[in-house]
Amino acid sequence: MEHDMTLIEMRDGLAKKEFSSRELTDALLDAVEKKNPELNAFLAMNQDARAEADASDARRREGSERSALDGVPYAAKDMFLTTGIVTTAGSKMLEGYVPAENATAVQRLEDAGAILLGKNNCDEFAMGASGEYSAYGATKNPRDITRVPGGSSSGSAAAVAAGLAPLSLGTDTNGSIRQPAAFCGVVGLKPTYGRISRYGTVSLMSSADHMGTFTHTPEDAAVALQILAGQDPRDATTSREQVPDYEKEIKQLDLKKITVGLPKEYFGEGLDPAIAEQVRSAAKKLEQLGAKVVELSLPHTLDALPTYYILNPAEASSNLARYDGIRYSKGRIASIPEGMTLRERYAHVRGEGFGKEPKRRIMIGNYVLSAEHQDATFRHASKVRTLIHQDFNHAFEQVDVLFTPVAPSTAFLLGAVQDPVQMYLADIFTSAPALAGVPAVSVPVGEIDGLPVGLQIVGKSFAEGQLLGVAAHVMHETRT
């Protein structure tokens, strides 16, 4: 059996009884066992996956499937809480932590009968743009194992790209779904902020954490989003906006009614000219099919990255304060020497448990939130964030979607970027949509020297159906 089928192919194959959930699950688990030692895309496996697949097959025989995705396997970034399966967020601070409940996104897939294969590697507490900042070792890019897969959702992107899962859940705060999707050549969807519940997901930046997906196609992303989207009473930031039929919206999209915007700020200095050409070529192909293409300006685009790296450390330092070595990880408690004061205990545990990047952001966050610096840093950045959001509001009065690069380069070599500031620049094109909370998707549109190139398509809030419809046309046109 081919284990790199799309989500829809697996769904339809199960419905037609061409294979069983157990056969699918066995094939994917065997592939993980074979490939993961080299890729390091999975950190923990679901030991009950085969039994759950058998239960799904029994439901299907009885005609009592929970949903069309009953029996389809998937994976989840190790930021999502999973009952009975260790959740570490890629950090030693949570080593050995086994949650008592599922994240809402995981629970909704479980309620639909989907089979969780295991947990994907990620940069520690989702802080990173390369997949090299995990406390459990770097993830490798399946397209070229000498290169990074991108981050922070490194294992999720690598798992889908390597055919180890047709779907993986990821999180995106500043590009952590879109950038690794581009580097690995898969589809990465960051929906509108509040479209998918954040409940039960390890928090990084609560005001910008987006839950999303990695798939092979935009149509697959629509199928997954249909189950994942919707209000959650346990997450006050989820929207009451009605969840439409995304598959139907994709099929009904009329390109002749679509206007594509090319924001000039995304095509300047630092961008590989070959990537710029592929992005413009994708827009040109849609124009030939009837779409309208215009150039416009998002004047505060270049302010997005520095704004993010003020606001993110501020929120991260607050969210990480809960990790004191007393809760969550028994291993951290056991490592505390006797006779320490409370302050000494905290310093010891956090010094051992956090890696360099979390420590760096905690220090920056404490600085920008301090009484003497808050006005000049945090509050000023919050005002700039509002201007960035207004840029998108004004743009979407003129256009339906925006086409931009995802990253300034293709996947770089492992170990090639040591300067943290240079690493931050990998997110320069993904920051603004994240801060504005608008939906965006990365789709592969070509290659440069054998490495995938991603196109970022940004859409109007809660218009994921239209966004994915445009993405589906782009993928079709760039692959024919």
C-alpha positions in Angstrom: 0.0 0.0 0.0 1.2 3.5 -0.8 1.5 5.3 2.5 1.8 8.8 1.0 -1.8 9.1 -0.2 -3.6 12.3 0.5 -6.1 12.7 3.3 -9.0 12.6 0.8 -7.6 9.5 -0.9 -7.5 7.7 2.4 -11.0 8.9 3.4 -12.5 7.8 0.1 -10.5 4.5 0.1 -11.9 3.6 3.5 -15.4 4.5 2.4 -15.1 2.2 -0.7 -13.5 -0.5 1.5 -10.4 -0.6 -0.7 -8.4 -1.0 2.5 -8.9 -0.9 6.3 -7.9 1.6 8.9 -5.7 -1.1 10.4 -3.9 -1.5 7.1 -3.4 2.2 6.8 -2.2 2.5 10.3 0.2 -0.4 10.0 1.7 1.0 6.8 2.3 4.5 8.3 3.7 3.1 11.6 6.0 0.9 9.6 7.1 3.9 7.6 7.8 5.9 10.8 9.8 3.1 12.2 11.9 3.0 9.0 12.4 6.7 8.4 12.2 8.4 11.8 15.7 7.5 13.0 17.0 9.6 10.2 14.4 12.4 10.2 13.7 12.7 13.9 10.2 13.9 13.1 8.4 12.0 15.9 9.2 12.2 19.6 6.5 9.9 20.9 4.1 7.3 19.4 0.6 6.4 20.4 0.9 2.8 21.6 -2.9 2.3 21.2 -3.0 3.4 17.5 -3.5 -0.2 16.1 -6.2 -1.0 18.7 -8.0 2.3 17.8 -7.7 1.4 14.1 -9.3 -2.0 14.8 -12.1 -0.3 16.7 -12.7 2.1 13.7 -12.8 -0.9 11.3 -15.4 -2.5 13.6 -17.5 0.7 13.5 -17.4 0.9 9.7 -18.5 -2.8 9.4 -21.5 -1.9 11.6 -22.2 1.2 9.6 -21.7 3.5 12.7 -18.7 5.6 11.5 -18.2 8.7 13.6 -17.4 10.8 10.5 -16.0 10.5 7.0 -12.5 10.7 8.6 -13.2 7.7 10.9 -10.1 5.5 10.7 -7.8 8.0 9.0 -4.4 8.4 10.7 -2.9 11.8 11.6 -0.1 13.2 13.8 0.2 16.3 16.1 2.9 18.7 17.0 4.2 18.1 20.5 2.5 21.4 21.6 -0.9 19.7 21.7 -1.9 18.0 25.0 -2.7 14.3 24.4 -4.2 12.1 27.0 -1.8 9.3 28.1 0.9 10.4 25.6 3.9 12.5 26.7 3.8 16.2 25.8 7.1 18.0 26.0 6.8 21.1 23.7 10.3 20.1 22.6 11.7 21.1 26.0 13.4 19.3 28.9 11.3 21.4 31.2 8.3 19.1 30.3 10.3 15.9 30.0 8.0 13.0 31.0 4.8 15.1 31.3 1.7 13.1 30.5 -1.5 15.2 30.3 -4.8 14.2 31.8 -6.8 15.5 28.8 -6.7 16.3 25.1 -6.3 19.6 23.4 -9.6 20.6 21.8 -8.2 20.1 18.3 -7.0 16.6 19.2 -10.3 15.8 20.9 -12.3 16.9 17.8 -10.3 14.6 15.6 -10.7 11.8 18.1 -14.4 12.4 18.2 -14.4 12.1 14.4 -12.7 8.7 14.7 -9.3 9.8 13.4 -6.3 7.8 14.6 -3.4 9.7 16.3 -0.1 8.1 15.3 2.2 10.1 17.5 3.7 13.5 18.5 5.9 15.5 16.2 9.2 17.2 17.1 9.3 21.0 17.3 11.5 23.9 18.4 11.4 24.3 22.2 8.1 25.9 23.2 7.6 26.7 19.5 10.5 29.2 19.5 12.5 28.7 16.4 12.5 28.9 12.6 14.7 25.9 11.7 13.7 22.9 13.7 17.2 22.9 15.4 16.1 24.3 18.7 14.4 21.2 20.1 15.9 19.8 23.3 15.5 16.3 21.7 17.6 17.0 18.6 17.0 18.7 15.2 14.5 17.5 12.7 15.8 16.8 9.2 14.2 17.9 5.9 13.0 14.9 3.9 13.8 16.6 0.7 17.4 17.0 1.7 18.5 15.7 5.1 21.5 18.1 5.2 19.0 21.0 5.4 16.5 22.3 8.0 12.8 21.6 7.6 11.9 25.0 9.0 10.3 25.7 12.3 8.9 25.7 14.8 6.5 22.9 13.5 9.5 21.1 12.1 8.4 17.5 12.7 4.8 18.1 11.5 6.0 19.4 8.1 8.6 16.7 7.8 6.1 13.9 8.7 3.7 14.9 6.0 6.5 15.6 3.4 8.0 12.1 4.1 4.6 10.4 3.8 4.5 9.4 7.5 1.0 11.0 8.0 -1.5 12.6 5.6 -2.3 15.3 8.2 -0.4 16.8 11.1 -1.6 19.5 13.5 0.8 22.5 13.9 0.9 25.8 15.6 1.8 29.1 14.0 2.6 32.3 15.9 4.9 34.0 13.5 5.2 31.6 10.5 5.7 28.2 12.3 3.3 26.4 10.0 3.8 28.4 6.7 7.6 28.5 6.7 8.3 24.7 7.3 5.5 23.9 4.8 7.4 26.0 2.3 10.8 24.4 3.1 9.4 20.9 2.9 7.1 21.3 -0.1 3.7 20.7 1.6 0.5 22.8 2.2 0.5 24.7 5.5 -2.7 26.4 6.7 -2.8 29.1 9.4 -6.5 29.9 9.7 -8.0 33.1 11.1 -7.1 33.7 14.8 -9.9 32.1 16.8 -11.1 29.8 14.0 -9.6 26.7 15.8 -9.5 26.5 19.6 -6.2 27.0 21.4 -7.5 25.2 24.5 -5.1 22.5 25.6 -2.2 23.7 23.5 1.0 24.9 25.2 1.0 28.6 25.0 3.7 30.8 23.5 2.1 34.1 22.5 -1.6 33.9 23.5 -2.7 36.8 21.3 -1.1 35.3 18.1 -1.1 31.5 18.6 -2.9 30.0 15.7 -3.7 26.2 15.4 -3.5 24.9 11.9 -2.6 22.0 9.6 -0.1 20.4 7.3 -1.5 18.4 4.4 -0.6 17.4 0.8 -3.3 19.6 -0.8 -5.5 22.6 -0.1 -8.5 20.3 -0.4 -7.1 18.1 2.4 -6.7 21.2 4.5 -10.4 22.0 3.9 -11.5 18.6 5.0 -9.5 18.8 8.2 -10.6 22.4 8.9 -14.2 21.3 8.7 -13.7 19.2 11.8 -11.3 21.4 13.7 -13.1 24.8 13.2 -15.7 26.3 15.5 -16.4 27.8 18.8 -15.1 26.2 22.0 -16.6 27.2 25.3 -13.2 26.5 27.0 -11.5 29.1 24.8 -13.0 32.6 25.0 -11.0 33.7 21.9 -12.7 31.3 19.6 -15.1 32.9 17.2 -18.9 32.4 16.9 -18.6 32.8 13.2 -20.5 30.0 11.4 -18.3 27.2 9.9 -19.1 26.9 6.2 -18.7 23.9 3.9 -15.1 24.4 2.9 -15.0 21.7 0.3 -18.1 23.2 -1.4 -16.6 26.7 -1.4 -13.4 25.4 -3.0 -15.4 23.8 -5.8 -17.6 26.8 -6.4 -14.8 29.4 -6.5 -14.9 31.5 -9.7 -11.5 32.9 -10.5 -13.0 35.6 -12.7 -14.4 37.2 -9.5 -11.0 37.1 -7.7 -8.6 40.0 -7.5 -5.0 39.1 -6.4 -2.8 41.7 -4.8 1.0 41.8 -5.0 2.3 44.0 -2.1 5.5 45.7 -3.2 7.0 45.6 0.3 7.4 41.8 0.0 9.6 41.9 -3.1 12.5 44.0 -1.9 16.0 43.6 -0.7 17.0 40.2 0.7 14.6 38.1 -1.3 16.0 35.5 -3.6 15.1 36.8 -7.1 14.2 33.3 -8.2 11.6 33.0 -5.5 10.2 36.4 -6.4 9.9 35.2 -10.0 8.0 32.0 -9.0 5.6 34.0 -6.9 4.9 36.5 -9.7 4.6 33.6 -12.2 1.9 32.0 -10.0 -0.1 35.2 -10.1 0.4 35.5 -13.8 -1.1 32.0 -14.4 -4.2 32.9 -12.4 -4.5 36.1 -14.4 -4.5 34.1 -17.6 -7.4 32.1 -16.2 -9.5 35.2 -15.5 -8.3 36.6 -12.2 -7.3 40.2 -11.8 -3.8 41.0 -10.5 -2.9 44.4 -9.1 0.1 45.8 -7.2 -0.5 47.6 -3.9 1.2 48.7 -0.7 1.2 47.4 2.9 3.2 50.3 4.4 3.9 48.9 7.8 5.1 45.5 6.6 8.7 46.1 7.5 7.7 47.0 11.1 6.1 43.6 11.7 9.1 41.6 12.5 10.6 44.0 15.2 7.1 44.5 16.6 6.7 40.7 16.9 10.0 40.4 18.7 8.9 42.9 21.3 5.4 41.5 21.8 6.3 37.8 21.6 8.9 37.8 24.4 6.6 39.8 26.6 3.8 37.3 26.3 6.2 34.3 26.3 7.9 35.4 29.5 4.5 35.5 31.2 3.4 32.2 29.8 6.6 30.4 30.7 6.4 31.7 34.3 4.2 28.7 35.2 7.1 26.3 34.7 8.6 26.3 38.2 9.8 22.7 38.5 7.0 21.8 41.0 4.2 21.2 38.5 4.1 19.3 35.2 7.5 17.5 35.3 8.4 15.0 38.0 11.9 14.8 36.6 12.5 18.5 37.3 11.4 18.1 41.0 13.7 15.1 41.5 16.7 17.2 40.2 16.4 19.8 42.9 19.1 19.5 45.6 18.0 19.7 49.2 18.3 22.8 51.3 17.6 25.3 48.6 15.5 28.4 49.1 12.5 28.9 46.8 14.4 31.5 44.7 17.3 29.0 44.4 15.0 26.2 43.4 13.4 28.3 40.6 16.9 29.4 39.3 18.1 25.8 39.4 15.1 24.2 37.7 14.8 26.9 35.0 18.5 27.0 34.4 18.5 23.3 33.7 15.1 23.0 32.1 15.0 25.8 29.6 17.2 26.0 26.5 19.0 29.1 25.2 16.1 30.5 23.1 13.4 30.4 25.9 15.9 32.0 28.3 16.7 34.7 25.7 13.0 35.5 25.2 12.3 35.5 29.0 15.0 38.0 29.5 13.8 40.2 26.7 10.2 39.9 27.8 11.0 40.9 31.4 12.9 43.9 30.0 10.2 45.2 27.7 7.5 44.8 30.5 9.6 46.6 33.1 8.1 49.8 34.4 10.9 52.0 33.0 10.7 50.5 29.5 7.1 49.5 28.9 5.9 52.7 27.3 8.8 52.9 24.8 8.6 49.2 23.9 5.6 47.1 24.6 2.9 49.8 24.4 4.5 51.3 21.3 4.7 47.9 19.6 1.0 47.3 20.5 0.1 50.5 18.6 2.2 49.5 15.6 0.4 46.1 15.6 -2.9 48.0 15.2 -1.5 49.8 12.2 -0.4 46.5 10.6 -3.9 45.2 11.0 -5.3 48.3 9.4 -3.0 47.7 6.4 -4.7 44.4 5.8 -8.1 45.9 6.2 -7.4 48.6 3.6 -5.8 46.0 1.3 -8.9 43.7 1.4 -11.1 46.6 0.3 -9.2 46.4 -3.0 -8.4 42.7 -3.4 -9.6 39.3 -2.3 -6.2 37.6 -1.6 -2.5 38.6 -1.4 0.4 36.7 -3.0 3.7 37.0 -1.3 6.8 34.8 -0.7 6.9 32.7 2.4 10.6 33.0 3.2 13.5 34.9 1.6 15.3 31.7 0.7 14.8 28.0 0.3 15.7 25.6 3.1 19.2 26.4 4.4 21.8 24.0 5.6 21.7 22.6 9.1 23.9 24.6 11.4 24.4 27.4 8.8 22.6 30.1 10.9 24.1 30.6 14.3 23.1 34.3 14.9 19.7 34.4 16.5 18.9 37.7 14.8 19.6 36.1 11.4 17.3 33.2 12.4 14.5 35.6 13.2 14.8 37.1 9.7 13.5 33.8 8.3 10.1 34.9 9.4 10.2 38.4 7.8 7.3 37.6 5.4 5.1 35.7 7.8 5.0 38.1 10.7 2.5 40.6 9.5 -0.4 38.1 8.8 0.2 36.5 12.2 0.0 39.8 14.1 -3.1 40.8 12.1 -4.7 37.4 12.8 -5.8 37.0 9.1 -5.7 33.5 7.4 -2.7 32.5 5.3 -1.6 29.3 3.5 1.7 28.2 2.1 1.5 26.2 -1.1 4.4 24.7 -3.1 4.8 26.4 -6.5 8.1 25.1 -7.8 11.7 24.3 -7.0 15.1 26.0 -7.0 18.0 23.5 -7.3 15.7 20.7 -6.1 14.4 22.5 -3.1 10.8 23.5 -2.7 9.5 27.1 -3.1 6.5 28.2 -1.2 3.9 30.8 -2.1 2.1 32.6 0.8 -1.6 33.4 0.0 -3.2 35.7 2.6 -6.9 36.1 2.8 -9.7 37.9 4.5 -10.7 36.9 8.0 -12.9 33.8 8.1 -12.7 33.4 4.3 -10.7 30.2 4.4 -12.8 28.6 1.8 -12.0 31.3 -0.7 -8.3 31.2 0.3 -8.0 27.4 -0.1 -9.9 27.6 -3.4 -7.3 30.0 -4.8 -4.6 27.8 -3.4 -6.1 24.7 -5.1 -6.0 26.6 -8.5 -2.4 27.6 -7.9 -1.3 24.1 -7.1 -3.1 22.7 -10.1 -1.6 25.3 -12.5 1.9 25.1 -11.2 2.0 21.3 -11.4 0.7 21.0 -15.0 
